[in-house]
Structures are given as C-alpha cells and as structure tokens.
Amino acid sequence: MGVLLSHVVTTMLLPTRHPTLSDRRRAEQEQFVAARRARLAQLLADGDGCHPAIAHELAKALVFDGQSAHDYAADYERRCGADPVIEHWAAAPIPKATLASAR
C-alpha cells in the first residue's frame, strides 16, 4: 500500500507537459497531409479513365503534395485531349522547399 501511495504522489508531483495549441495544430495538419497523400495514392492507383472530374482532382492533388503536374498533364492531353483546368494545374509553381528536398 505504501509503495502504491508513493507512486501516486510522485506522479502527481511531477510536472506534465500538455500539448500546446501549436502541437495540436501540427498534429491536425499531419492528419490532413496523411489523408491527402492516401487519396493521391488511391487516385494514381485507380487512374483517371479520361474522366475530367477525377483528372482535375488528381492534378490538383499532385500540386498540393508539392509535385509537378506537368508530366501528368502531358500524358492526359495525349490520351484524352486538352483540358484547361489540368493545364492550369500543370503551370502551378513547385515550392522551393520541395525542390531543395528532391536534390
């Protein structure tokens, strides 16, 4: 009983770190990133089948993941014809942080 009581008292006296607002935001963003990457993997695995809505989502997902949609847009145009929305995403700039990490 004395050992159990001393453990409880020690646990209560030791300071604990509660997650800060920044920690909670980061964790939430990491969940969003994981979900977005899972959706991107699903879209890539399933293919677009020349369906514009799926192709638009895929091009957008590539850009949001820090990848270029240029190669995808060229392939889509070859297979399915030109699409201004996909051309828009293909022209999106790639973040410099992504370029630096790719080297």
Legacy VTK file of the C-alpha trace (Angstrom):
# vtk DataFile Version 3.0
C-alpha trace
ASCII
DATASET POLYDATA
POINTS 103 float
0.000 0.000 0.000
2.822 2.383 0.863
4.554 1.717 -2.493
1.334 2.387 -4.398
0.703 5.597 -2.463
4.239 6.874 -3.072
3.834 6.148 -6.810
0.601 8.137 -6.929
2.130 11.044 -5.009
5.229 11.043 -7.234
3.087 11.008 -10.356
1.032 13.923 -9.079
4.103 15.989 -8.193
5.991 15.535 -11.442
5.141 18.198 -13.975
3.436 17.035 -17.141
3.529 18.799 -20.460
0.154 19.407 -22.015
0.025 19.786 -25.789
0.224 23.424 -26.822
-2.006 24.985 -29.439
0.901 24.711 -31.859
1.281 20.987 -31.091
-2.421 20.391 -31.685
-2.345 22.346 -34.967
0.690 20.407 -36.180
-0.962 17.095 -35.333
-4.119 18.137 -37.175
-2.109 19.224 -40.228
-0.241 15.921 -40.218
-3.586 14.104 -40.286
-4.705 16.218 -43.262
-1.428 15.536 -45.087
-1.726 11.788 -44.462
-5.324 11.761 -45.716
-4.401 13.825 -48.786
-1.490 11.522 -49.632
-3.670 8.446 -49.180
-6.247 9.960 -51.566
-3.482 10.804 -54.065
-2.191 7.223 -53.931
-5.737 5.955 -54.482
-6.260 8.259 -57.472
-2.936 7.217 -59.005
-3.731 3.537 -58.481
-7.236 3.792 -59.967
-6.298 6.063 -62.883
-8.474 8.820 -64.289
-10.158 6.909 -67.132
-10.351 10.241 -69.032
-12.997 11.454 -66.564
-12.416 15.216 -66.205
-13.543 15.461 -62.569
-11.138 12.717 -61.478
-8.352 14.144 -63.634
-8.858 17.613 -62.137
-8.709 16.210 -58.618
-5.586 14.219 -59.435
-3.755 17.188 -60.969
-4.691 19.371 -58.004
-3.619 16.673 -55.521
-0.217 16.378 -57.206
0.362 20.115 -56.870
-0.853 20.229 -53.270
1.587 17.418 -52.500
4.444 19.554 -53.841
4.832 17.634 -57.078
4.660 18.938 -60.613
1.541 18.101 -62.604
3.330 18.881 -65.879
4.065 15.252 -66.839
0.569 14.173 -65.832
-0.952 16.986 -67.932
1.086 15.976 -70.987
0.020 12.345 -70.574
-3.627 13.322 -70.057
-3.598 15.537 -73.163
-2.087 12.712 -75.221
-4.695 10.198 -74.025
-7.817 12.339 -73.610
-7.309 15.722 -75.256
-6.592 19.180 -73.909
-8.219 20.361 -70.690
-7.752 23.952 -69.459
-8.126 23.014 -65.784
-5.372 20.432 -65.993
-3.192 22.873 -67.946
-3.767 25.372 -65.128
-2.508 22.900 -62.504
0.404 21.888 -64.753
1.553 25.511 -64.805
1.486 25.803 -60.999
4.881 26.577 -59.460
6.581 23.972 -57.307
7.513 25.221 -53.803
11.237 25.852 -53.367
11.329 23.690 -50.224
10.160 20.740 -52.310
12.823 21.398 -54.931
15.555 21.571 -52.291
14.480 18.309 -50.644
14.353 16.499 -54.000
18.090 17.021 -54.578
LINES 1 104
103 0 1 2 3 4 5 6 7 8 9 10 11 12 13 14 15 16 17 18 19 20 21 22 23 24 25 26 27 28 29 30 31 32 33 34 35 36 37 38 39 40 41 42 43 44 45 46 47 48 49 50 51 52 53 54 55 56 57 58 59 60 61 62 63 64 65 66 67 68 69 70 71 72 73 74 75 76 77 78 79 80 81 82 83 84 85 86 87 88 89 90 91 92 93 94 95 96 97 98 99 100 101 102
